Amino acid sequence: MAEQKKKSSTNYKKIIHVDMDAYYAAIEQRDNPEYRNKPIAVGSSSRRGVVSTASYEARKYGIHSAMPSVTASRKCRQLIFVKPRFDVYKQVSQQIRSIFFSYTDLVEPLSLDEAYLDVTNNKKNMISATHIAQEIRDKIRSQTGLTASAGVSINKFVAKVASDRDKPDGLTVIPPEKVCSFIESLDISDFYGVGKVTEKKMKNIGINNGADLLEKSLPELIKLFGKAGIFYYNIARGIDEREVKATRIRKSIGAERTFKQDISQKSDLIERLQNINNILWGRMQKAEVTGKTITLKVKYHDFVNRSRSHTIKQYITEKNEIFKIARNLLIYSDLPERPIRLLGISVSNLNTASEHQRDAQICLDF
């Protein structure tokens, strides 16, 4: 990799990405012996239900998160649906995070079951990030009865991809000297941040893996993918400068509702939109945030999603401002007129303060 960014061995960070294995489903199997070693799906079994998490036994049938429950039932007739217990999931997540914080304060949670840790300088003065990751996995197992997979490498991108390589209950370490070959060997679909549409576009132009991506110049990638081309160019060379941020800045706040029956009448939709707006405003007041961009989310009866946004110059100060914009997006934009199963409103471009970047940390051994 002639073009790869040069770093001395003292400049590499030690990043761990921890991802719990089938988190919600694993907790249900832990707490209910009758579910163990059986295909279960956390979510509603109703006609309009959606799978939140599937156990690994269910995943063998092709069942995955966000799949309609009716589809999941067809794929696996013996599938067991379990009602979610979010209070329990949050409680266990707090246990897990306390383990993380015993090693470093640089913990960036991505969800209840996933987080980045920067252990370059850690509280236990441990040299090996690999040993820290193994200790964390062992403590999670002993304290919660659950398994976690982890990836260890020099940046967020590689650590996250690595954590998914040996699931469940795996530990994958990509040391500095193997980062280049690891990225080159990845199928383009394995690149975190490359969705299905981008994957198809890349494969249509001959970018099938990391090695192919590496061959493309920066101007080429920018022409093809806009600003995202810069990200793809850097990632192909193992470059990811993103910090592990101990306090994540909220980028948006929203509320949405799935209806018991599909709705076609505009008057009924506007009434539902008003209720959603009331919930959103309450959340904004509680979080003490406001914003400038309103986004309307629509999910149709066939699960096709559409969204429309509008940005104003000043921060929103009244609840009715949000509703008027969302209503206009619903009525006057080019959204297709089809039965709707879900509506949502979110506010972004918030008035949250930006974080200061940390100085790059130094480490000697990986």
C-alpha positions in Angstrom: 0.0 0.0 0.0 2.2 2.7 -1.3 -0.4 5.4 -0.6 -1.2 4.3 2.9 -0.7 6.9 5.6 2.6 6.4 7.4 2.6 6.1 11.1 5.3 5.3 13.6 4.6 2.4 16.0 4.2 4.9 18.8 1.2 6.6 17.2 -1.3 3.7 16.9 -4.3 3.7 19.2 -5.8 0.7 20.8 -9.5 0.5 20.1 -11.9 -2.2 21.2 -15.4 -2.7 19.8 -17.6 -4.8 22.0 -20.9 -6.2 20.6 -23.2 -8.4 22.6 -24.4 -11.5 20.9 -28.1 -11.5 20.0 -28.5 -9.3 23.1 -32.3 -9.2 23.8 -32.8 -12.8 22.7 -29.8 -14.0 24.8 -31.3 -12.3 27.9 -34.6 -14.0 27.4 -32.9 -17.4 26.9 -30.8 -16.8 30.0 -33.9 -15.9 32.2 -36.3 -18.5 30.7 -34.8 -22.0 30.5 -37.7 -23.1 28.2 -36.3 -20.8 25.5 -32.8 -22.1 25.5 -31.5 -23.7 22.3 -34.7 -22.8 20.6 -35.5 -20.3 17.8 -36.9 -17.2 19.4 -37.7 -13.7 18.3 -38.1 -10.7 20.6 -41.0 -8.7 19.3 -44.7 -9.0 18.5 -46.2 -12.0 16.7 -49.0 -9.8 15.4 -49.7 -9.3 11.7 -48.0 -5.9 11.9 -45.2 -6.9 14.3 -41.5 -6.7 13.6 -38.6 -8.8 14.9 -36.4 -6.8 17.2 -33.8 -9.5 17.8 -33.5 -13.1 16.8 -31.6 -15.8 18.6 -28.9 -17.6 16.7 -31.1 -20.7 16.5 -33.6 -18.5 14.6 -31.0 -16.9 12.5 -30.3 -20.2 10.9 -33.6 -19.9 9.2 -32.8 -16.5 7.8 -34.6 -14.5 10.4 -33.1 -11.2 11.3 -33.8 -7.9 13.0 -36.4 -5.6 11.4 -38.0 -8.5 9.6 -41.8 -8.5 9.5 -43.1 -11.0 12.0 -45.3 -12.7 9.4 -42.3 -13.3 7.2 -40.3 -14.7 10.2 -43.2 -17.0 11.0 -43.2 -18.4 7.5 -39.5 -19.0 7.6 -39.7 -20.9 10.8 -43.0 -22.5 11.9 -41.6 -23.3 15.4 -40.4 -19.8 16.0 -41.3 -18.5 19.5 -42.1 -14.8 19.9 -41.2 -13.2 23.2 -42.5 -9.8 24.4 -39.5 -7.4 25.0 -38.6 -6.3 28.5 -36.6 -3.1 27.9 -36.3 -2.3 31.6 -34.3 -5.6 32.0 -32.2 -4.9 28.9 -31.3 -1.4 30.2 -30.4 -2.8 33.6 -28.1 -5.4 32.2 -26.6 -2.8 29.8 -25.6 -0.7 32.9 -23.9 -3.7 34.4 -21.9 -4.2 31.2 -20.9 -0.5 31.0 -19.7 -0.5 34.5 -17.2 -3.2 33.4 -16.1 -1.0 30.5 -15.6 2.0 32.8 -13.4 -0.1 35.1 -10.8 0.0 32.3 -11.3 3.4 30.7 -13.4 6.5 30.8 -13.2 6.7 27.0 -16.4 4.6 26.3 -18.7 5.5 23.4 -21.9 3.5 23.6 -23.7 3.0 20.3 -26.7 1.2 21.8 -27.6 -0.9 24.8 -25.5 -3.8 23.5 -22.6 -2.1 21.7 -19.7 0.3 22.4 -16.3 1.5 21.4 -13.5 1.7 24.0 -10.2 3.5 23.7 -7.8 1.6 26.0 -4.6 3.3 24.7 -4.1 4.7 28.1 -6.2 2.6 30.5 -6.9 2.6 34.3 -5.1 -0.7 34.9 -2.0 0.2 32.9 -2.3 -2.9 30.8 -0.1 -3.0 27.8 -2.1 -5.4 25.7 -5.5 -4.3 24.3 -6.1 -8.0 23.4 -5.8 -9.0 27.1 -8.2 -6.2 28.1 -10.8 -7.3 25.5 -10.5 -10.9 26.8 -10.9 -9.8 30.4 -13.9 -7.7 29.5 -15.6 -10.7 27.8 -14.8 -13.0 30.7 -16.3 -10.5 33.2 -19.4 -10.0 31.1 -19.9 -13.7 31.0 -19.3 -14.2 34.7 -21.4 -11.2 35.9 -24.3 -11.4 33.4 -24.3 -14.9 32.0 -24.1 -13.5 28.5 -21.5 -13.7 25.7 -19.9 -10.8 23.8 -17.9 -10.6 20.7 -15.0 -8.1 20.4 -12.8 -6.6 17.7 -9.4 -5.1 18.6 -7.5 -2.8 16.2 -6.0 0.6 15.6 -9.2 2.5 14.8 -13.0 2.3 15.0 -13.6 1.0 11.5 -11.3 -2.0 11.7 -12.3 -2.8 15.3 -16.0 -2.8 14.4 -15.6 -5.0 11.3 -13.3 -7.3 13.3 -15.9 -7.8 16.0 -18.3 -9.3 13.5 -15.8 -11.8 12.1 -16.2 -14.6 14.7 -19.7 -14.3 16.2 -21.0 -15.4 18.6 -18.5 -15.3 21.5 -15.5 -14.4 19.4 -12.4 -12.2 19.7 -10.7 -11.0 16.6 -7.5 -9.0 16.8 -6.2 -7.0 13.8 -2.7 -5.7 14.8 -1.2 -2.7 12.9 0.9 -4.8 10.6 -2.1 -6.8 9.4 -4.6 -3.9 8.9 -3.7 -3.5 5.2 -4.1 -7.1 4.2 -7.3 -7.4 6.3 -9.0 -4.5 4.6 -7.8 -5.7 1.1 -9.4 -9.1 1.7 -12.8 -7.7 2.8 -15.8 -8.1 0.5 -17.2 -4.7 -0.2 -20.4 -5.8 1.5 -18.4 -6.3 4.7 -17.4 -2.6 4.8 -19.2 -0.9 7.7 -20.9 2.1 6.1 -21.5 0.6 2.7 -25.2 -0.1 2.3 -27.0 -2.2 -0.3 -27.4 0.6 -2.8 -23.7 1.6 -2.6 -22.6 -2.0 -2.7 -24.5 -2.6 -5.9 -23.1 0.6 -7.4 -19.6 -0.4 -6.4 -19.9 -3.9 -7.8 -21.3 -2.6 -11.0 -18.0 -0.7 -11.6 -15.8 -3.5 -10.5 -15.2 -2.7 -6.8 -15.8 -6.1 -5.3 -13.4 -6.0 -2.3 -11.0 -3.8 -0.4 -8.2 -4.4 -2.9 -10.4 -3.1 -5.7 -11.4 -0.1 -3.7 -7.7 0.7 -3.0 -7.1 0.9 -6.8 -9.5 3.9 -7.1 -8.1 7.4 -6.9 -9.5 10.0 -4.6 -10.9 12.1 -7.6 -12.6 9.0 -9.0 -14.2 8.2 -5.7 -15.4 11.7 -5.1 -16.9 11.9 -8.6 -18.7 8.6 -8.0 -19.8 9.0 -4.4 -19.4 12.7 -3.4 -18.1 13.4 0.0 -18.4 9.7 1.0 -15.7 9.0 -1.6 -13.2 10.6 0.8 -14.3 8.2 3.5 -14.0 5.2 1.2 -10.5 6.4 0.0 -9.2 6.6 3.5 -10.7 3.4 4.8 -9.2 1.4 1.9 -5.9 2.6 3.3 -6.6 1.8 6.9 -7.2 5.5 7.9 -9.9 6.4 10.3 -9.3 9.5 12.4 -12.5 9.3 14.4 -12.1 9.6 18.1 -13.8 7.5 20.7 -16.1 10.1 22.3 -17.0 9.5 25.9 -20.0 11.8 25.5 -21.8 11.4 22.3 -23.5 14.5 20.9 -27.2 14.0 20.2 -27.8 14.6 16.5 -31.5 14.3 16.4 -34.6 13.6 18.5 -37.8 12.1 17.3 -41.0 10.1 17.9 -42.9 7.7 15.7 -45.9 5.3 15.9 -46.9 2.2 14.1 -50.7 2.0 13.5 -52.8 -1.1 14.2 -54.3 -0.7 10.8 -53.0 1.0 7.7 -54.3 4.5 7.2 -55.1 6.2 3.9 -57.3 9.1 4.8 -55.3 12.4 5.1 -57.5 13.7 8.0 -56.8 10.5 10.0 -53.1 10.8 9.3 -53.0 14.5 10.3 -54.7 13.6 13.6 -52.0 10.9 14.3 -49.3 13.3 13.3 -50.6 15.8 15.9 -50.3 13.1 18.6 -46.8 12.2 17.5 -45.8 15.9 17.5 -47.0 16.2 21.1 -44.8 13.3 22.2 -41.9 14.7 20.3 -42.3 18.1 21.9 -42.3 16.6 25.4 -39.1 14.8 24.6 -37.5 17.9 23.3 -38.4 19.8 26.5 -37.1 17.0 28.7 -33.8 16.9 26.7 -33.7 20.7 26.6 -32.9 20.8 22.9 -34.3 22.4 19.8 -33.4 22.4 16.2 -33.8 23.7 12.7 -34.5 20.7 10.5 -37.8 18.7 10.6 -37.9 15.3 9.0 -41.1 13.4 8.3 -40.8 9.6 8.1 -43.4 7.5 6.4 -43.5 3.7 6.2 -46.1 2.3 3.8 -48.1 -0.9 4.0 -45.5 -2.8 2.0 -42.7 -1.6 4.4 -41.2 0.8 1.9 -39.8 3.8 3.8 -39.8 7.4 2.6 -38.7 10.6 4.3 -38.9 14.3 3.5 -37.1 17.2 5.3 -37.4 21.0 5.7 -34.9 23.3 7.3 -35.7 26.8 8.7 -33.2 29.5 9.5 -34.0 29.9 13.2 -34.2 27.3 16.0 -37.8 26.1 16.6 -39.4 27.7 19.7 -43.0 26.5 19.5 -44.6 23.1 19.3 -47.0 24.1 16.5 -44.1 25.1 14.3 -43.0 21.5 14.1 -46.5 20.3 13.4 -47.1 22.8 10.6 -43.9 21.8 8.8 -44.5 18.0 9.3 -48.1 18.4 8.0 -47.0 20.3 4.9 -44.4 17.7 4.2 -47.1 15.0 4.4 -49.7 16.9 2.3 -47.8 18.9 -0.2 -44.6 17.0 -0.9 -44.2 14.3 -3.6 -44.9 11.4 -1.3 -47.0 8.6 -3.0 -50.6 8.3 -1.8 -50.7 4.8 -0.5 -51.8 3.2 2.8 -49.4 4.1 5.6 -48.5 1.9 8.6 -46.1 4.2 10.4 -45.5 8.0 10.8 -42.6 9.7 12.5 -41.2 13.2 13.1 -37.7 14.0 14.0 -35.8 17.2 14.7 -32.2 17.6 13.8 -29.6 20.3 13.3 -29.8 20.7 17.0 -28.5 23.4 19.3 -26.1 20.9 21.1 -22.6 22.1 21.5 -19.8 20.4 19.6 -17.2 18.5 21.4 -13.6 19.4 21.4 -11.3 16.9 19.8 -9.0 15.0 22.1 -5.2 15.1 21.5 -4.0 11.9 19.8 -2.8 9.4 22.4 0.5 7.5 22.3 1.1 3.8 22.8 4.1 1.6 22.4 2.7 -1.9 22.2 -0.5 -3.3 20.7 
